[in-house]
Amino acid sequence: MIRRHRGWNVVAAALAVSAGLTLGISPIFAGFRISAVGGVVVDPQGVLKAPDVDATKHLVELRAAQLKKLPADISKAGMRHISLKRLIAAIQDRKGRGEMDVLTDEMVYMAGMTRLQYVFVYPEENDIVLVGPGEALKLTDAGDMVGADSGRPALRLEQLLIALRNAEKAAQQPITCSIDPTKEGIAAVQAYLRSQTQFKPQTAAEVEKALGLQNITISGVDANSDFARTMVAADYRMKRLAMAMDEAPVSGLPSYLSMLSGGSTGVQSMTPRWWLAPNYEAVVRDADGLAWELKGQGVKCLTEDSLISASGDVQSKTGKTSAKAQRWADLMTERYDELSTKIAVFGELRNIMDMAVISALIVKEDLPAKSGCDIAALLDKDLAPLMDLGVPQKVDSKASVVKAGSKFIISASGGVEINSWGVLENVKESKDMATLRQKNAHEGMHWWWN
């Protein structure tokens, strides 16, 4: 929220913490397994908190141990191919032999794949093959596992399993997360600011206290999953960039607040919300529906003004957008690809969007029946149960103070919306896809290959 006090604006926005660190014993692992998404924990009350230094250090140490156990042949860059048929067989074999870790680190990081681009169906092999670029992995200081050359985060099998297990449901309801201040909090901040005649050193802290905890809402996937935490994390990081709490690590992406600086258009109650959504040029297929490609950068930022009443009610579907809010959204979209190599959670969000669309494709086109590849095991929570990361429900509010004009802004809401089935409405046919499928046929006997 921004309100002028003798030339100053007070900005109250959601605490845009980067997301997810959890330590614990997974049901399918005997040792510690980490699920980290940029650096938050969920406390017993469901409130997102930043991890302390020791927790981050421990994460890096454990991820470093994982990195050492990855096979040497992952270091060869190229197009990675993952056979779902062989992957299922490998997992079932390990579980049948009573292996301590049902999923190897090689499986967890999907053999170093950094983007999911193609799906090829091979009825003659009873298989579905996922294909995308892969490379050697390295560890960042924050504990993110990313491509050594590209800086793009590696895909994680846990996220793919969640996408597959919720793909059919996604036909009825998009996968979403949203972070929203409460009606009572907004009204309290407005009342507080009306009572102030000048800026005071404690104003920001008092605004934070008045706004209180904000609500986190997740739909379409398990709210305690790595998939859900990634959406929440990306939304928070986007808000931090927009509201000048973090400086963008790429050029050409100023904060939204800096774009307002110096403006003086009068007090207004229309305020922007931003959300991240899929951004694909098209889904390309062959004539027989045996070869598919996702084309496009994957993610875009959208915006719309919200109307906030004096009582704190928020109307988000106004059909109106301010020029500067739209400009910031456009810049976020334009810089997204580069940004995803600097802030890992944005790359991870694109990964889960790719996975959600591919999973919807597998269900919509009934690729298991078309291929003769039974993927039911991947949908079975008993074969590969996932960690419970805790459900993020609340987050503290944070305020910033900037010099600007005479308007106030409440960052009322935002989030992520993945309409995976909607992406599949834009399908184009290409005769080149059939040839490409033939060139990407199986090699060797392992569950993945270059």
Secondary structure per residue as TSV (DSSP state, phi and psi in degrees):
chain	resnum	aa	ss	phi	psi
A	1	M	-	360.0	139.6
A	2	I	-	-122.7	131.6
A	3	R	-	-143.3	138.5
A	4	R	E	-76.6	135.5
A	5	H	E	-134.2	96.3
A	6	R	T	51.0	53.0
A	7	G	T	89.7	-2.9
A	8	W	E	-110.5	150.1
A	9	N	E	-116.5	136.7
A	10	V	E	-100.9	125.2
A	11	V	E	-112.0	115.4
A	12	A	E	-112.1	116.6
A	13	A	E	-133.1	170.6
A	14	A	E	-59.0	145.2
A	15	L	-	-65.1	106.6
A	16	A	-	-88.5	58.2
A	17	V	-	-67.2	145.2
A	18	S	-	-71.0	162.2
A	19	A	-	-106.6	174.7
A	20	G	-	44.6	101.3
A	21	L	E	-129.3	126.4
A	22	T	E	-140.0	131.6
A	23	L	-	-106.4	141.4
A	24	G	-	173.4	172.9
A	25	I	B	-98.1	119.0
A	26	S	-	-76.4	149.3
A	27	P	T	-60.0	-22.4
A	28	I	T	-104.8	6.0
A	29	F	-	-129.2	143.5
A	30	A	S	-84.6	-30.5
A	31	G	S	-95.9	-174.4
A	32	F	B	-73.1	139.5
A	33	R	-	-132.1	132.3
A	34	I	-	-101.5	140.2
A	35	S	E	-124.5	102.6
A	36	A	E	-117.6	137.7
A	37	V	S	-134.5	74.1
A	38	G	S	82.3	-9.0
A	39	G	S	116.5	47.3
A	40	V	-	-134.7	158.6
A	41	V	E	-121.7	157.4
A	42	V	E	-106.7	119.4
A	43	D	-	-79.0	173.3
A	44	P	T	-58.2	-20.3
A	45	Q	T	-91.0	3.2
A	46	G	S	82.4	16.3
A	47	V	B	-97.1	131.9
A	48	L	E	-70.4	134.8
A	49	K	E	-136.0	152.8
A	50	A	-	-77.7	141.5
A	51	P	-	-72.2	154.4
A	52	D	-	-81.8	175.2
A	53	V	H	-60.9	-41.2
A	54	D	H	-64.2	-38.9
A	55	A	H	-64.8	-42.1
A	56	T	H	-65.1	-41.0
A	57	K	H	-61.8	-42.0
A	58	H	H	-65.2	-39.4
A	59	L	H	-59.5	-47.4
A	60	V	H	-61.2	-40.8
A	61	E	H	-64.0	-43.1
A	62	L	H	-70.2	-39.7
A	63	R	H	-66.1	-35.7
A	64	A	H	-62.4	-37.6
A	65	A	H	-66.3	-38.6
A	66	Q	H	-62.2	-44.4
A	67	L	H	-57.8	-39.5
A	68	K	H	-67.1	-25.2
A	69	K	H	-88.8	-5.6
A	70	L	S	-71.1	141.0
A	71	P	-	-65.5	150.1
A	72	A	G	-63.0	-31.2
A	73	D	G	-70.5	-11.4
A	74	I	G	-65.7	-25.5
A	75	S	G	-68.0	-14.2
A	76	K	S	-80.6	113.0
A	77	A	-	-70.9	148.7
A	78	G	E	162.4	-170.3
A	79	M	E	-83.1	118.3
A	80	R	E	-82.6	141.3
A	81	H	E	-121.8	128.5
A	82	I	E	-121.5	117.4
A	83	S	E	-84.5	117.4
A	84	L	H	-65.8	-37.2
A	85	K	H	-60.2	-48.0
A	86	R	H	-73.8	-33.6
A	87	L	H	-63.3	-45.1
A	88	I	H	-59.9	-44.4
A	89	A	H	-61.9	-40.0
A	90	A	H	-66.5	-40.6
A	91	I	H	-66.1	-44.7
A	92	Q	H	-63.9	-36.8
A	93	D	H	-64.1	-44.4
A	94	R	H	-65.0	-40.2
A	95	K	H	-68.8	-38.9
A	96	G	H	-63.7	-31.4
A	97	R	T	-87.4	1.6
A	98	G	T	71.2	30.5
A	99	E	-	-61.7	143.3
A	100	M	S	-60.6	-45.2
A	101	D	-	-108.0	110.8
A	102	V	S	-65.2	-40.3
A	103	L	S	-101.5	126.5
A	104	T	-	-76.9	164.3
A	105	D	H	-62.4	-32.4
A	106	E	H	-59.6	-39.4
A	107	M	H	-73.8	-42.6
A	108	V	H	-54.6	-42.8
A	109	Y	T	-99.9	19.3
A	110	M	G	46.6	46.7
A	111	A	G	58.0	28.4
A	112	G	G	80.2	17.0
A	113	M	B	-70.6	133.9
A	114	T	-	-114.1	-0.1
A	115	R	-	-162.0	138.6
A	116	L	-	-99.9	111.5
A	117	Q	-	-116.0	-37.9
A	118	Y	E	-126.7	153.0
A	119	V	E	-129.9	123.7
A	120	F	E	-118.4	135.6
A	121	V	E	-108.3	130.2
A	122	Y	E	-125.7	85.8
A	123	P	G	-58.7	-32.6
A	124	E	G	-67.0	-21.4
A	125	E	G	-108.7	-1.3
A	126	N	T	52.5	51.4
A	127	D	E	-142.9	153.4
A	128	I	E	-120.8	128.6
A	129	V	E	-118.4	127.7
A	130	L	E	-96.5	136.6
A	131	V	E	-134.9	139.7
A	132	G	E	-173.2	170.4
A	133	P	E	-64.3	144.3
A	134	G	E	-141.3	160.9
A	135	E	-	-164.5	176.4
A	136	A	-	-63.1	149.5
A	137	L	E	-107.1	153.0
A	138	K	E	-137.2	168.0
A	139	L	E	-110.5	131.5
A	140	T	-	-85.2	169.1
A	141	D	T	-62.6	-25.3
A	142	A	T	-86.4	-3.5
A	143	G	-	91.9	16.3
A	144	D	-	-87.1	137.5
A	145	M	E	-93.1	112.3
A	146	V	E	-131.6	164.1
A	147	G	E	-63.2	133.6
A	148	A	T	-63.4	-32.1
A	149	D	T	-96.8	-45.9
A	150	S	T	-84.2	-27.2
A	151	G	-	77.8	4.8
A	152	R	-	-83.3	137.3
A	153	P	B	-65.2	144.9
A	154	A	-	-70.3	145.5
A	155	L	-	-64.9	150.3
A	156	R	-	-121.1	132.3
A	157	L	H	-60.0	-35.5
A	158	E	H	-57.1	-40.0
A	159	Q	H	-69.7	-37.2
A	160	L	H	-63.9	-41.3
A	161	L	H	-62.1	-40.8
A	162	I	H	-64.0	-42.1
A	163	A	H	-61.5	-44.4
A	164	L	H	-65.1	-42.0
A	165	R	H	-70.4	-17.4
A	166	N	T	-115.5	8.3
A	167	A	T	-64.4	-41.9
A	168	E	T	-66.8	-41.3
A	169	K	G	-63.7	-31.5
A	170	A	G	-64.7	-16.7
A	171	A	G	-66.9	-26.6
A	172	Q	T	-97.4	-26.8
A	173	Q	S	-148.2	124.1
A	174	P	-	-59.4	155.8
A	175	I	E	-83.0	124.7
A	176	T	E	-140.8	158.9
A	177	C	E	-140.5	152.4
A	178	S	E	-147.4	144.2
A	179	I	E	-121.9	119.6
A	180	D	E	-136.0	133.3
A	181	P	-	-68.5	154.5
A	182	T	-	-77.9	156.8
A	183	K	H	-58.4	-41.8
A	184	E	H	-65.4	-38.5
A	185	G	H	-65.5	-44.0
A	186	I	H	-62.1	-45.4
A	187	A	H	-62.4	-38.8
A	188	A	H	-65.3	-40.6
A	189	V	H	-65.9	-43.3
A	190	Q	H	-61.5	-42.2
A	191	A	H	-64.5	-41.1
A	192	Y	H	-62.5	-47.8
A	193	L	H	-66.2	-32.3
A	194	R	H	-66.0	-24.7
A	195	S	T	-86.5	-6.7
A	196	Q	-	-98.8	138.3
A	197	T	S	-108.0	-14.1
A	198	Q	S	-155.7	158.3
A	199	F	-	-72.0	137.9
A	200	K	-	-126.1	155.2
A	201	P	T	-55.6	-31.3
A	202	Q	T	-90.9	4.2
A	203	T	H	-58.7	-47.4
A	204	A	H	-58.9	-45.3
A	205	A	H	-64.2	-37.0
A	206	E	H	-70.0	-34.9
A	207	V	H	-64.4	-44.1
A	208	E	H	-58.1	-44.1
A	209	K	H	-64.7	-41.8
A	210	A	H	-66.0	-41.4
A	211	L	H	-70.8	-35.3
A	212	G	-	69.2	-160.4
A	213	L	-	-71.3	141.0
A	214	Q	E	-104.1	154.9
A	215	N	E	-91.3	140.4
A	216	I	E	-112.2	125.9
A	217	T	E	-121.9	131.5
A	218	I	E	-127.6	135.3
A	219	S	E	-139.3	153.6
A	220	G	S	92.6	-19.3
A	221	V	S	-141.9	166.9
A	222	D	-	-59.0	122.1
A	223	A	T	-68.0	-17.7
A	224	N	T	-96.7	13.7
A	225	S	S	-94.9	163.0
A	226	D	H	-60.3	-36.4
A	227	F	H	-59.2	-49.8
A	228	A	H	-64.0	-42.2
A	229	R	H	-62.6	-34.1
A	230	T	H	-63.2	-42.9
A	231	M	H	-62.0	-46.4
A	232	V	H	-61.9	-43.1
A	233	A	H	-61.6	-44.8
A	234	A	H	-64.7	-40.1
A	235	D	H	-61.9	-44.7
A	236	Y	H	-62.2	-45.1
A	237	R	H	-64.2	-36.7
A	238	M	H	-61.7	-43.6
A	239	K	H	-63.7	-38.4
A	240	R	H	-62.3	-39.7
A	241	L	H	-67.1	-45.6
A	242	A	H	-64.5	-40.1
A	243	M	T	-96.7	19.5
A	244	A	T	64.4	24.7
A	245	M	S	-85.8	-25.9
A	246	D	S	-128.4	146.4
A	247	E	-	-89.6	131.9
A	248	A	-	-62.2	134.6
A	249	P	S	-81.9	14.2
A	250	V	S	-129.5	153.2
A	251	S	T	-76.5	155.7
A	252	G	T	80.5	13.9
A	253	L	-	-129.4	78.7
A	254	P	-	-71.2	166.3
A	255	S	-	-73.4	156.5
A	256	Y	H	-62.2	-36.6
A	257	L	H	-64.2	-38.7
A	258	S	H	-66.1	-28.2
A	259	M	H	-71.2	-23.6
A	260	L	H	-86.6	-18.9
A	261	S	T	-54.3	130.9
A	262	G	T	90.3	-11.5
A	263	G	-	-73.8	155.1
A	264	S	-	-152.0	75.4
A	265	T	-	-106.9	9.3
A	266	G	-	90.9	161.5
A	267	V	-	-67.0	136.8
A	268	Q	-	-140.7	157.7
A	269	S	-	-110.7	1.1
A	270	M	E	-85.7	120.7
A	271	T	E	-131.1	148.8
A	272	P	E	-82.9	149.7
A	273	R	E	-126.2	147.7
A	274	W	E	-125.5	145.9
A	275	W	E	-145.8	156.7
A	276	L	E	-103.7	137.6
A	277	A	E	-144.3	164.5
A	278	P	E	-61.0	147.7
A	279	N	E	-142.9	87.0
A	280	Y	-	-120.0	141.7
A	281	E	S	-67.5	-42.0
A	282	A	E	-175.2	165.1
A	283	V	E	-105.8	120.4
A	284	V	E	-103.8	138.7
A	285	R	E	-137.3	166.0
A	286	D	-	-91.2	176.5
A	287	A	T	-65.1	-31.1
A	288	D	T	-93.0	-2.9
A	289	G	S	70.4	30.0
A	290	L	-	-106.9	-6.8
A	291	A	E	-138.7	131.4
A	292	W	E	-138.0	145.7
A	293	E	E	-139.0	137.3
A	294	L	E	-92.3	123.3
A	295	K	E	-115.2	131.0
A	296	G	S	128.0	167.6
A	297	Q	-	-75.7	-19.1
A	298	G	E	104.0	-33.4
A	299	V	E	-137.1	141.2
A	300	K	E	-136.0	159.4
A	301	C	E	-105.9	130.4
A	302	L	E	-116.9	157.8
A	303	T	E	-145.0	154.3
A	304	E	E	-157.6	143.4
A	305	D	E	-72.9	143.6
A	306	S	E	-106.4	147.8
A	307	L	E	-105.0	122.4
A	308	I	E	-115.8	125.0
A	309	S	-	-85.8	168.6
A	310	A	T	-63.4	-25.1
A	311	S	T	-85.2	-3.5
A	312	G	S	98.8	0.5
A	313	D	-	-69.2	141.8
A	314	V	E	-119.0	125.0
A	315	Q	E	-107.9	109.5
A	316	S	-	-90.0	-24.6
A	317	K	-	-95.5	76.8
A	318	T	-	-98.9	-20.1
A	319	G	-	74.3	9.9
A	320	K	-	-118.5	147.3
A	321	T	-	-142.4	130.9
A	322	S	-	-77.7	152.0
A	323	A	H	-61.7	-41.4
A	324	K	H	-73.4	-36.6
A	325	A	H	-65.1	-39.8
A	326	Q	H	-65.8	-39.2
A	327	R	H	-62.9	-41.8
A	328	W	H	-64.5	-42.0
A	329	A	H	-60.8	-41.8
A	330	D	H	-63.9	-40.8
A	331	L	H	-66.3	-38.9
A	332	M	H	-60.7	-42.1
A	333	T	H	-66.3	-45.2
A	334	E	H	-62.9	-35.0
A	335	R	T	-95.4	2.5
A	336	Y	H	-62.1	-43.2
A	337	D	H	-60.4	-47.2
A	338	E	H	-67.3	-40.1
A	339	L	H	-61.6	-33.0
A	340	S	T	-68.2	-17.0
A	341	T	T	-92.2	-9.8
A	342	K	T	-103.9	-36.3
A	343	I	S	-119.9	105.8
A	344	A	H	-57.7	-34.0
A	345	V	H	-64.1	-27.2
A	346	F	H	-70.7	-36.0
A	347	G	H	-67.6	-37.1
A	348	E	H	-67.5	-35.2
A	349	L	H	-63.3	-42.3
A	350	R	H	-62.8	-39.5
A	351	N	H	-57.7	-45.7
A	352	I	H	-72.7	-27.9
A	353	M	H	-66.4	-44.1
A	354	D	H	-56.5	-45.9
A	355	M	H	-64.7	-39.5
A	356	A	H	-64.9	-41.8
A	357	V	H	-68.5	-44.1
A	358	I	H	-63.9	-38.9
A	359	S	H	-65.4	-41.4
A	360	A	H	-62.5	-39.0
A	361	L	H	-61.5	-44.9
A	362	I	H	-59.2	-40.3
A	363	V	H	-75.3	-48.5
A	364	K	H	-61.0	-42.5
A	365	E	T	-90.2	1.2
A	366	D	T	49.0	52.9
A	367	L	H	-64.7	-30.3
A	368	P	H	-59.2	-43.1
A	369	A	H	-69.6	-39.6
A	370	K	H	-66.4	-32.7
A	371	S	H	-94.6	-23.3
A	372	G	T	79.7	15.9
A	373	C	-	-100.4	113.6
A	374	D	-	-83.7	111.0
A	375	I	-	-101.9	14.3
A	376	A	H	-56.1	-32.4
A	377	A	H	-61.4	-34.6
A	378	L	H	-70.7	-20.7
A	379	L	H	-89.5	-9.0
A	380	D	-	-85.2	112.4
A	381	K	T	-66.9	-20.6
A	382	D	T	-74.7	-28.4
A	383	L	T	-73.3	-46.8
A	384	A	S	-136.6	71.0
A	385	P	-	-65.3	146.8
A	386	L	-	-107.9	160.5
A	387	M	-	-69.8	146.7
A	388	D	-	-91.1	108.1
A	389	L	-	-88.0	-1.0
A	390	G	-	86.5	145.5
A	391	V	-	-90.8	117.0
A	392	P	-	-71.8	121.0
A	393	Q	-	-117.2	-31.9
A	394	K	E	-138.7	161.3
A	395	V	E	-151.2	143.6
A	396	D	-	-66.0	153.2
A	397	S	E	-91.6	149.0
A	398	K	E	-130.1	146.4
A	399	A	E	-118.2	144.6
A	400	S	E	-119.2	158.3
A	401	V	E	-123.4	126.4
A	402	V	E	-135.6	158.0
A	403	K	E	-88.2	128.2
A	404	A	-	-159.0	-158.0
A	405	G	-	-87.6	-151.1
A	406	S	S	-107.6	40.4
A	407	K	-	-118.7	160.1
A	408	F	-	-119.0	151.1
A	409	I	-	-136.1	130.9
A	410	I	-	-109.4	119.9
A	411	S	-	-75.6	88.1
A	412	A	-	-75.3	-35.5
A	413	S	-	-164.8	176.7
A	414	G	E	-179.3	-155.2
A	415	G	E	138.0	-158.1
A	416	V	E	-135.1	137.8
A	417	E	E	-134.2	117.5
A	418	I	E	-112.5	96.2
A	419	N	-	-92.1	78.7
A	420	S	H	-63.7	-37.8
A	421	W	H	-72.4	-29.9
A	422	G	H	-63.3	-35.5
A	423	V	H	-60.0	-34.6
A	424	L	T	-74.3	-2.1
A	425	E	T	-79.0	-15.3
A	426	N	S	-108.2	81.3
A	427	V	E	-113.2	133.0
A	428	K	E	-122.6	148.2
A	429	E	E	-101.7	140.6
A	430	S	-	-138.8	131.1
A	431	K	T	-69.1	-18.8
A	432	D	H	-71.2	-21.4
A	433	M	H	-66.4	-34.6
A	434	A	H	-64.0	-43.0
A	435	T	H	-63.8	-41.1
A	436	L	H	-62.8	-38.2
A	437	R	H	-61.4	-43.0
A	438	Q	H	-62.5	-38.2
A	439	K	H	-72.1	-17.4
A	440	N	T	-106.7	25.5
A	441	A	-	-67.2	169.5
A	442	H	-	-58.1	144.6
A	443	E	-	-133.0	135.2
A	444	G	S	70.1	-161.5
A	445	M	S	-122.9	-5.8
A	446	H	S	-77.4	167.5
A	447	W	S	-76.7	-11.1
A	448	W	E	-141.2	157.8
A	449	W	E	-158.9	164.1
A	450	N	-	-90.7	360.0
